[in-house]
């Protein structure tokens, strides 16, 4: 009887370990969002308004402007005064907080 109880305990421990591994693997996965193209304005050293385009990944449309502004600030040589963002159609999910400057089209 003691052998059976020990096997049952080991079996429960193995299941608990497998569950813990599954939970931890999900916790380490990057949060997903949608890509947005943002057009941001900033002030240059000469107090002129300039524009910078960035592409960001945001969890919601409401958060896109704030994340776009933060992304633009890392690339702009002056203070960012504002951003307007729109979702990029036909693109799959992306990793939240992805940020890159995009070249302006002529």
N, CA, C and O atoms as a MOPAC input file, in Angstrom:
PM7 MOZYME 1SCF
protein

 N      0.81600 1    -1.19300 1     0.00000 1
 C      0.00000 1     0.00000 1     0.00000 1
 C      0.86300 1     1.26100 1     0.00000 1
 O      0.50400 1     2.25500 1    -0.63200 1
 N      2.01100 1     1.22900 1     0.71300 1
 C      2.88600 1     2.39900 1     0.78100 1
 C      3.45100 1     2.71900 1    -0.59300 1
 O      3.63700 1     3.89200 1    -0.91800 1
 N      3.72900 1     1.70500 1    -1.41100 1
 C      4.24700 1     1.92300 1    -2.76400 1
 C      3.23000 1     2.63100 1    -3.64300 1
 O      3.58100 1     3.50300 1    -4.43700 1
 N      1.97400 1     2.25300 1    -3.49600 1
 C      0.91200 1     2.86900 1    -4.29000 1
 C      0.73600 1     4.34100 1    -3.91100 1
 O      0.56300 1     5.18900 1    -4.78600 1
 N      0.77800 1     4.64400 1    -2.63200 1
 C      0.64200 1     6.01300 1    -2.15700 1
 C      1.79400 1     6.87700 1    -2.65400 1
 O      1.60500 1     8.03700 1    -3.01900 1
 N      2.99000 1     6.29300 1    -2.66300 1
 C      4.16100 1     7.03700 1    -3.13200 1
 C      4.05000 1     7.33800 1    -4.62800 1
 O      4.36800 1     8.44500 1    -5.06200 1
 N      3.59900 1     6.35500 1    -5.41900 1
 C      3.41400 1     6.57700 1    -6.86100 1
 C      2.36400 1     7.64500 1    -7.12000 1
 O      2.52700 1     8.46500 1    -8.02400 1
 N      1.30300 1     7.64600 1    -6.34900 1
 C      0.25000 1     8.64600 1    -6.48800 1
 C      0.78900 1    10.04000 1    -6.18900 1
 O      0.47000 1    11.00700 1    -6.88100 1
 N      1.60900 1    10.12700 1    -5.14900 1
 C      2.20500 1    11.41300 1    -4.77800 1
 C      3.15100 1    11.90100 1    -5.87400 1
 O      3.14600 1    13.08200 1    -6.22100 1
 N      3.96900 1    10.98500 1    -6.42300 1
 C      4.88300 1    11.35800 1    -7.50700 1
 C      4.11400 1    11.78100 1    -8.75100 1
 O      4.51900 1    12.70700 1    -9.45200 1
 N      3.01000 1    11.10600 1    -9.02100 1
 C      2.18600 1    11.44100 1   -10.17700 1
 C      1.59600 1    12.84300 1   -10.02700 1
 O      1.57300 1    13.61700 1   -10.98400 1
 N      1.12500 1    13.16400 1    -8.83400 1
 C      0.59800 1    14.50800 1    -8.58900 1
 C      1.68800 1    15.56100 1    -8.72100 1
 O      1.45200 1    16.64200 1    -9.26100 1
 N      2.87700 1    15.24600 1    -8.22900 1
 C      3.99900 1    16.17700 1    -8.33200 1
 C      4.37900 1    16.39900 1    -9.79500 1
 O      4.69000 1    17.52200 1   -10.19100 1
 N      4.35700 1    15.34400 1   -10.58900 1
 C      4.67900 1    15.46500 1   -12.01800 1
 C      3.63500 1    16.33100 1   -12.72300 1
 O      3.98500 1    17.17300 1   -13.55000 1
 N      2.35100 1    16.12900 1   -12.39800 1
 C      1.29600 1    16.95400 1   -13.00900 1
 C      1.43500 1    18.41000 1   -12.58900 1
 O      1.27200 1    19.31200 1   -13.41100 1
 N      1.73200 1    18.64300 1   -11.32400 1
 C      1.90400 1    20.01200 1   -10.83700 1
 C      3.10300 1    20.67000 1   -11.52000 1
 O      3.05000 1    21.84900 1   -11.87100 1
 N      4.18000 1    19.91200 1   -11.70600 1
 C      5.36100 1    20.44400 1   -12.39800 1
 C      5.05300 1    20.79100 1   -13.84300 1
 O      5.48000 1    21.83400 1   -14.33900 1
 N      4.32000 1    19.92800 1   -14.51600 1
 C      3.94900 1    20.19200 1   -15.91000 1
 C      3.05800 1    21.43000 1   -16.00700 1
 O      3.20800 1    22.23500 1   -16.92700 1
 N      2.14100 1    21.57900 1   -15.07000 1
 C      1.26500 1    22.75100 1   -15.05900 1
 C      2.07300 1    24.02100 1   -14.81700 1
 O      1.82800 1    25.04300 1   -15.45800 1
 N      3.02800 1    23.96300 1   -13.90200 1
 C      3.87900 1    25.12000 1   -13.61800 1
 C      4.68700 1    25.51600 1   -14.85100 1
 O      4.80700 1    26.70400 1   -15.15100 1
 N      5.23400 1    24.55400 1   -15.55900 1
 C      5.99500 1    24.84000 1   -16.78400 1
 C      5.09500 1    25.48000 1   -17.83500 1
 O      5.50700 1    26.42600 1   -18.50600 1
 N      3.88200 1    24.97800 1   -17.98500 1
 C      2.94100 1    25.54400 1   -18.96200 1
 C      2.59300 1    26.98500 1   -18.61600 1
 O      2.54400 1    27.83900 1   -19.50100 1
 N      2.35300 1    27.26300 1   -17.34300 1
 C      2.00500 1    28.62500 1   -16.91900 1
 C      3.19000 1    29.56400 1   -17.14200 1
 O      3.01300 1    30.67400 1   -17.64400 1
 N      4.38300 1    29.13100 1   -16.77600 1
 C      5.56300 1    29.97100 1   -16.94900 1
 C      5.87700 1    30.23100 1   -18.41900 1
 O      6.32600 1    31.32400 1   -18.76300 1
 N      5.65500 1    29.26800 1   -19.27500 1
 C      5.93000 1    29.48900 1   -20.70100 1
 C      4.98300 1    30.52700 1   -21.28500 1
 O      5.37400 1    31.28300 1   -22.17400 1
 N      3.75900 1    30.57900 1   -20.80900 1
 C      2.81500 1    31.60500 1   -21.26600 1
 C      3.18700 1    32.97100 1   -20.70600 1
 O      3.02400 1    33.98400 1   -21.38700 1
 N      3.67800 1    33.00900 1   -19.49300 1
 C      4.03500 1    34.27500 1   -18.86200 1
 C      5.22800 1    34.92600 1   -19.54600 1
 O      5.36100 1    36.15000 1   -19.51800 1
 N      6.08800 1    34.13700 1   -20.15500 1
 C      7.28700 1    34.67900 1   -20.79400 1
 C      7.03300 1    35.13600 1   -22.22300 1
 O      7.88700 1    35.78700 1   -22.82400 1
 N      5.89900 1    34.81200 1   -22.75900 1
 C      5.57700 1    35.18600 1   -24.13100 1
 C      5.30200 1    36.68600 1   -24.20000 1
 O      4.61800 1    37.23300 1   -23.33500 1
 N      5.83000 1    37.34800 1   -25.21900 1
 C      5.64400 1    38.79700 1   -25.37400 1
 C      4.16900 1    39.11500 1   -25.62800 1
 O      3.48000 1    38.38100 1   -26.33600 1
 N      3.69900 1    40.20900 1   -25.04700 1
 C      2.32400 1    40.64900 1   -25.24800 1
 C      2.15700 1    41.09800 1   -26.69600 1
 O      3.02900 1    41.77100 1   -27.24600 1
 N      1.05300 1    40.73000 1   -27.30200 1
 C      0.80100 1    41.03200 1   -28.70300 1
 C     -0.14500 1    42.22100 1   -28.85200 1
 O     -1.01700 1    42.45100 1   -28.01500 1
 N      0.04800 1    42.96700 1   -29.93400 1
 C     -0.80700 1    44.10400 1   -30.24800 1
 C     -0.92300 1    44.25100 1   -31.75600 1
 O     -0.68300 1    43.30100 1   -32.50100 1
 N     -1.28900 1    45.42900 1   -32.19600 1
 C     -1.46300 1    45.71500 1   -33.61600 1
 C     -0.50700 1    46.83800 1   -34.02400 1
 O     -0.20400 1    47.71800 1   -33.21700 1
 N     -0.02800 1    46.81300 1   -35.27900 1
 C      0.89000 1    47.86000 1   -35.74100 1
 C      0.14600 1    49.14800 1   -36.12300 1
 O     -0.94900 1    49.11400 1   -36.68400 1
 N      0.77600 1    50.27600 1   -35.80000 1
 C      0.22600 1    51.59500 1   -36.11000 1
 C      1.30200 1    52.45500 1   -36.75300 1
 O      2.46800 1    52.40200 1   -36.36000 1
 N      0.91000 1    53.24200 1   -37.73600 1
 C      1.78900 1    54.24000 1   -38.34000 1
 C      1.44000 1    55.57700 1   -37.69400 1
 O      0.27800 1    55.98100 1   -37.67300 1
 N      2.45200 1    56.25600 1   -37.16900 1
 C      2.22800 1    57.52200 1   -36.47600 1
 C      3.02100 1    58.63400 1   -37.13800 1
 O      4.18600 1    58.46200 1   -37.49900 1
 N      2.37300 1    59.77200 1   -37.28900 1
 C      3.02200 1    60.97500 1   -37.78800 1
 C      3.12300 1    61.92300 1   -36.60500 1
 O      2.11100 1    62.36300 1   -36.05800 1
 N      4.36500 1    62.23500 1   -36.21200 1
 C      4.58800 1    63.03300 1   -35.01100 1
 C      5.29100 1    64.33800 1   -35.36200 1
 O      6.06700 1    64.40600 1   -36.31500 1
 N      5.00700 1    65.36300 1   -34.58300 1
 C      5.66400 1    66.65500 1   -34.77600 1
 C      6.57600 1    66.92200 1   -33.58100 1
 O      6.29200 1    66.51900 1   -32.45400 1
 N      7.68000 1    67.61400 1   -33.86300 1
 C      8.59700 1    68.00300 1   -32.80400 1
 C      9.19300 1    69.35500 1   -33.14200 1
 O      9.11700 1    69.81000 1   -34.28300 1
 N      9.77600 1    69.98400 1   -32.16100 1
 C     10.37300 1    71.30800 1   -32.33500 1
 C     11.87700 1    71.12500 1   -32.51600 1
 O     12.52100 1    70.41700 1   -31.74100 1
 N     12.42900 1    71.76500 1   -33.53900 1
 C     13.86900 1    71.66000 1   -33.79800 1
 C     14.64900 1    72.62800 1   -32.91300 1
 O     14.06600 1    73.39900 1   -32.15200 1
 N     15.95300 1    72.57600 1   -33.02200 1
 C     16.83600 1    73.49100 1   -32.28200 1
 C     16.57700 1    74.95000 1   -32.65000 1
 O     16.88900 1    75.85400 1   -31.87500 1
 N     16.01100 1    75.17700 1   -33.82700 1
 C     15.74100 1    76.53400 1   -34.31000 1
 C     14.28300 1    76.92500 1   -34.09400 1
 O     13.79500 1    77.87100 1   -34.71300 1
 N     13.58600 1    76.19900 1   -33.21800 1
 C     12.17600 1    76.44000 1   -32.90900 1
 C     11.25900 1    76.29400 1   -34.11300 1
 O     10.18500 1    76.89500 1   -34.15600 1
 N     11.67400 1    75.50400 1   -35.08300 1
 C     10.83500 1    75.19100 1   -36.24400 1
 C     10.10200 1    73.87700 1   -35.96600 1
 O     10.61400 1    73.00600 1   -35.26200 1
 N      8.89900 1    73.74700 1   -36.52500 1
 C      8.17800 1    72.48500 1   -36.42400 1
 C      8.70800 1    71.52100 1   -37.47600 1
 O      8.93000 1    71.90400 1   -38.62500 1
 N      8.90700 1    70.28500 1   -37.08300 1
 C      9.36200 1    69.24300 1   -38.00300 1
 C      8.51000 1    68.00400 1   -37.76300 1
 O      7.83400 1    67.89700 1   -36.74000 1
 N      8.54300 1    67.07700 1   -38.70000 1
 C      7.72700 1    65.86700 1   -38.59600 1
 C      8.62400 1    64.63800 1   -38.63000 1
 O      9.69900 1    64.63300 1   -39.23000 1
 N      8.14100 1    63.60100 1   -37.96300 1
 C      8.83300 1    62.32100 1   -37.91700 1
 C      7.78100 1    61.22000 1   -37.97800 1
 O      6.80300 1    61.24400 1   -37.23100 1
 N      7.98400 1    60.26800 1   -38.85800 1
 C      7.07500 1    59.12900 1   -38.96300 1
 C      7.68900 1    57.94800 1   -38.21400 1
 O      8.87000 1    57.64000 1   -38.37500 1
 N      6.87100 1    57.29800 1   -37.39800 1
 C      7.30400 1    56.11300 1   -36.67900 1
 C      6.26300 1    55.02200 1   -36.82600 1
 O      5.09400 1    55.28800 1   -37.10800 1
 N      6.70300 1    53.79500 1   -36.63100 1
 C      5.79800 1    52.65300 1   -36.62800 1
 C      5.91800 1    52.01300 1   -35.25200 1
 O      7.01800 1    51.72100 1   -34.78100 1
 N      4.78300 1    51.80400 1   -34.62300 1
 C      4.76900 1    51.25000 1   -33.27600 1
 C      3.79800 1    50.07400 1   -33.20200 1
 O      3.03400 1    49.82000 1   -34.13300 1
 N      3.84400 1    49.37300 1   -32.08900 1
 C      2.89900 1    48.29400 1   -31.82900 1
 C      2.19800 1    48.61800 1   -30.52100 1
 O      2.84900 1    48.79000 1   -29.49100 1
 N      0.87900 1    48.70100 1   -30.55500 1
 C      0.10200 1    49.07700 1   -29.38100 1
 C     -0.97700 1    48.03400 1   -29.09800 1
 O     -1.48900 1    47.39600 1   -30.01900 1
 N     -1.32300 1    47.86200 1   -27.80900 1
 C     -2.36500 1    46.88800 1   -27.47600 1
 C     -3.76300 1    47.34800 1   -27.89200 1
 O     -4.63000 1    46.52500 1   -28.18400 1
 N     -3.97900 1    48.68000 1   -27.91800 1
 C     -5.28500 1    49.22700 1   -28.31000 1
 C     -5.06700 1    50.53700 1   -29.06600 1
 O     -3.99300 1    51.13600 1   -29.00500 1
 N     -6.09800 1    50.96300 1   -29.77000 1
 C     -6.03100 1    52.23100 1   -30.49500 1
 C     -5.86500 1    53.40900 1   -29.52600 1
 O     -5.19200 1    54.39200 1   -29.83700 1
 N     -6.48300 1    53.29400 1   -28.36100 1
 C     -6.37900 1    54.36500 1   -27.35800 1
 C     -4.94300 1    54.57500 1   -26.87600 1
 O     -4.56800 1    55.69400 1   -26.52700 1
 N     -4.14800 1    53.52500 1   -26.85300 1
 C     -2.77900 1    53.62000 1   -26.35800 1
 C     -1.77900 1    53.96500 1   -27.45800 1
 O     -0.62700 1    54.28000 1   -27.15700 1
 N     -2.18900 1    53.91300 1   -28.72000 1
 C     -1.26900 1    54.11200 1   -29.84400 1
 C     -0.61100 1    55.49300 1   -29.82300 1
 O      0.59500 1    55.59700 1   -30.04600 1
 N     -1.36500 1    56.53800 1   -29.56400 1
 C     -0.80500 1    57.88700 1   -29.60100 1
 C      0.30200 1    58.07000 1   -28.55600 1
 O      1.35700 1    58.62800 1   -28.85500 1
 N      0.05800 1    57.60100 1   -27.33900 1
 C      1.06400 1    57.72500 1   -26.28600 1
 C      2.32500 1    56.93300 1   -26.59100 1
 O      3.43600 1    57.41700 1   -26.37600 1
 N      2.15100 1    55.70900 1   -27.09600 1
 C      3.31700 1    54.90100 1   -27.45200 1
 C      4.04000 1    55.50200 1   -28.64900 1
 O      5.26800 1    55.46600 1   -28.71600 1
 N      3.28200 1    56.05700 1   -29.60000 1
 C      3.90000 1    56.71400 1   -30.76100 1
 C      4.71800 1    57.91600 1   -30.34200 1
 O      5.81000 1    58.14800 1   -30.86200 1
 N      4.19100 1    58.67400 1   -29.40900 1
 C      4.90700 1    59.85200 1   -28.91400 1
 C      6.21000 1    59.44400 1   -28.22200 1
 O      7.25000 1    60.06800 1   -28.43200 1
 N      6.14900 1    58.40600 1   -27.40800 1
 C      7.35400 1    57.91200 1   -26.73600 1
 C      8.38400 1    57.38800 1   -27.71900 1
 O      9.58100 1    57.62600 1   -27.56100 1
 N      7.91900 1    56.67800 1   -28.73200 1
 C      8.82000 1    56.15700 1   -29.75900 1
 C      9.47300 1    57.30800 1   -30.52200 1
 O     10.68400 1    57.30500 1   -30.74200 1
 N      8.67600 1    58.27900 1   -30.91800 1
 C      9.20900 1    59.41400 1   -31.67800 1
 C     10.23000 1    60.18500 1   -30.85500 1
 O     11.22000 1    60.67900 1   -31.39400 1
 N      9.99300 1    60.29000 1   -29.54400 1
 C     10.91800 1    61.03500 1   -28.70000 1
 C     12.30500 1    60.40000 1   -28.68700 1
 O     13.30400 1    61.10500 1   -28.54200 1
 N     12.37900 1    59.07700 1   -28.83600 1
 C     13.69000 1    58.41600 1   -28.86500 1
 C     14.44100 1    58.70700 1   -30.15600 1
 O     15.65900 1    58.53600 1   -30.20700 1
 N     13.74200 1    59.14400 1   -31.20000 1
 C     14.36100 1    59.41100 1   -32.50400 1
 C     14.45100 1    60.89600 1   -32.84600 1
 O     15.23000 1    61.27600 1   -33.71900 1
 N     13.67800 1    61.73300 1   -32.18300 1
 C     13.62200 1    63.16300 1   -32.52000 1
 C     14.71500 1    63.93700 1   -31.78000 1
 O     15.02300 1    63.63600 1   -30.62700 1
 N     15.29900 1    64.93500 1   -32.44700 1
 C     16.32400 1    65.74000 1   -31.79400 1
 C     15.75800 1    66.82000 1   -30.86900 1
 O     16.51600 1    67.55000 1   -30.23100 1
 N     14.44000 1    66.92200 1   -30.79700 1
 C     13.80100 1    67.92400 1   -29.94700 1
 C     12.55200 1    67.35600 1   -29.32100 1
 O     12.19900 1    66.20800 1   -29.58900 1
 N     11.86000 1    68.13900 1   -28.48000 1
 C     10.64800 1    67.66100 1   -27.81500 1
 C      9.51000 1    67.37400 1   -28.79000 1
 O      9.20500 1    68.18600 1   -29.66400 1
 N      8.89300 1    66.21400 1   -28.62800 1
 C      7.74700 1    65.82900 1   -29.46600 1
 C      6.50700 1    66.52800 1   -28.92000 1
 O      6.19900 1    66.43800 1   -27.73100 1
 N      5.80100 1    67.22800 1   -29.80800 1
 C      4.61700 1    67.95900 1   -29.36100 1
 C      3.32000 1    67.18400 1   -29.56700 1
 O      2.32900 1    67.47600 1   -28.89800 1
 N      3.29600 1    66.22000 1   -30.45700 1
 C      2.07900 1    65.44000 1   -30.66800 1
 C      2.23600 1    64.39900 1   -31.74900 1
 O      3.16700 1    64.45400 1   -32.55200 1
 N      1.31800 1    63.44800 1   -31.76400 1
 C      1.31200 1    62.38300 1   -32.76900 1
 C     -0.12200 1    62.06200 1   -33.16700 1
 O     -1.04800 1    62.17900 1   -32.36500 1
 N     -0.28300 1    61.66000 1   -34.40400 1
 C     -1.55500 1    61.08700 1   -34.84400 1
 C     -1.21800 1    59.72000 1   -35.43100 1
 O     -0.30700 1    59.58900 1   -36.24900 1
 N     -1.96500 1    58.70900 1   -35.00400 1
 C     -1.65900 1    57.33000 1   -35.38700 1
 C     -2.85700 1    56.67000 1   -36.04700 1
 O     -4.00500 1    56.95900 1   -35.70800 1
 N     -2.58200 1    55.78600 1   -36.98700 1
 C     -3.63900 1    54.99000 1   -37.60800 1
 C     -3.13400 1    53.56500 1   -37.76800 1
 O     -1.96000 1    53.32600 1   -38.05400 1
 N     -4.04700 1    52.63100 1   -37.57600 1
 C     -3.68800 1    51.21600 1   -37.65600 1
 C     -3.25700 1    50.87500 1   -39.07800 1
 O     -3.83700 1    51.35500 1   -40.05200 1
 N     -2.23500 1    50.04200 1   -39.17400 1
 C     -1.74800 1    49.59200 1   -40.48300 1
 C     -2.58900 1    48.38000 1   -40.87900 1
 O     -2.55700 1    47.35600 1   -40.19600 1
 N     -3.34200 1    48.48600 1   -41.97700 1
 C     -4.21900 1    47.37000 1   -42.37400 1
 C     -3.41700 1    46.18300 1   -42.91100 1
 O     -2.28600 1    46.32600 1   -43.37500 1
 N     -4.03800 1    45.02100 1   -42.83000 1
 C     -3.48700 1    43.79200 1   -43.41500 1
 C     -2.14200 1    43.38400 1   -42.83900 1
 O     -1.34700 1    42.74100 1   -43.52400 1
 N     -1.88100 1    43.74200 1   -41.61400 1
 C     -0.65300 1    43.29500 1   -40.93700 1
 C     -1.06700 1    42.50500 1   -39.71200 1
 O     -2.02000 1    42.87200 1   -39.02500 1
 N     -0.36900 1    41.44300 1   -39.44000 1
 C     -0.67500 1    40.59000 1   -38.30100 1
 C     -0.23800 1    41.21100 1   -36.98900 1
 O      0.22400 1    42.35100 1   -36.94800 1
 N     -0.39200 1    40.44500 1   -35.91800 1
 C     -0.02300 1    40.95200 1   -34.60000 1
 C      1.47600 1    41.22000 1   -34.49500 1
 O      2.27300 1    40.67100 1   -35.25500 1
 N      1.84000 1    42.06000 1   -33.55600 1
 C      3.24100 1    42.41900 1   -33.33900 1
 C      3.51600 1    42.44200 1   -31.84300 1
 O      2.59800 1    42.33300 1   -31.03000 1
 N      4.77400 1    42.58100 1   -31.49000 1
 C      5.16900 1    42.61600 1   -30.08300 1
 C      4.98600 1    44.02500 1   -29.53300 1
 O      5.50600 1    44.99200 1   -30.08900 1
 N      4.23900 1    44.13000 1   -28.43400 1
 C      3.95600 1    45.42900 1   -27.81400 1
 C      5.24800 1    46.18100 1   -27.56600 1
 O      6.26600 1    45.59900 1   -27.19000 1
 N      5.18900 1    47.46500 1   -27.78000 1
 C      6.29200 1    48.40900 1   -27.58200 1
 C      7.35400 1    48.34900 1   -28.67100 1
 O      8.40600 1    48.97400 1   -28.53400 1
 N      7.10200 1    47.60500 1   -29.75800 1
 C      8.02000 1    47.66000 1   -30.90200 1
 C      7.98500 1    49.09800 1   -31.42000 1
 O      6.92600 1    49.72400 1   -31.45100 1
 N      9.12900 1    49.61200 1   -31.82100 1
 C      9.22900 1    51.02700 1   -32.19900 1
 C     10.32500 1    51.18300 1   -33.23700 1
 O     11.44200 1    50.69700 1   -33.06000 1
 N      9.99100 1    51.86800 1   -34.32400 1
 C     11.02600 1    52.18300 1   -35.31000 1
 C     10.63400 1    53.42500 1   -36.10600 1
 O      9.45900 1    53.66500 1   -36.38500 1
 N     11.63100 1    54.19000 1   -36.45400 1
 C     11.40700 1    55.36500 1   -37.30400 1
 C     11.23900 1    54.84900 1   -38.72700 1
 O     11.91000 1    53.90300 1   -39.14000 1
 N     10.34400 1    55.47500 1   -39.46300 1
 C     10.13500 1    55.08300 1   -40.86300 1
 C     10.45300 1    56.28700 1   -41.74700 1
 O     10.12100 1    57.42300 1   -41.40800 1
 N     11.09800 1    56.02700 1   -42.87700 1
 C     11.45400 1    57.15700 1   -43.76200 1
 C     10.21500 1    57.76700 1   -44.39700 1
 O      9.24900 1    57.07300 1   -44.71400 1
 N     10.26600 1    59.04900 1   -44.57000 1
 C      9.16000 1    59.76300 1   -45.24600 1
 C      9.24600 1    59.51700 1   -46.74100 1
 O     10.32500 1    59.48400 1   -47.33200 1
 N      8.08000 1    59.34700 1   -47.32600 1
 C      8.03300 1    59.17500 1   -48.77500 1
 C      8.10400 1    60.53500 1   -49.44400 1
 O      7.49800 1    61.49200 1   -48.96100 1
 N      8.84600 1    60.64000 1   -50.56800 1
 C      8.96600 1    61.94300 1   -51.24500 1
 C      7.67100 1    62.42100 1   -51.85000 1
 O      7.62700 1    63.49600 1   -52.44600 1

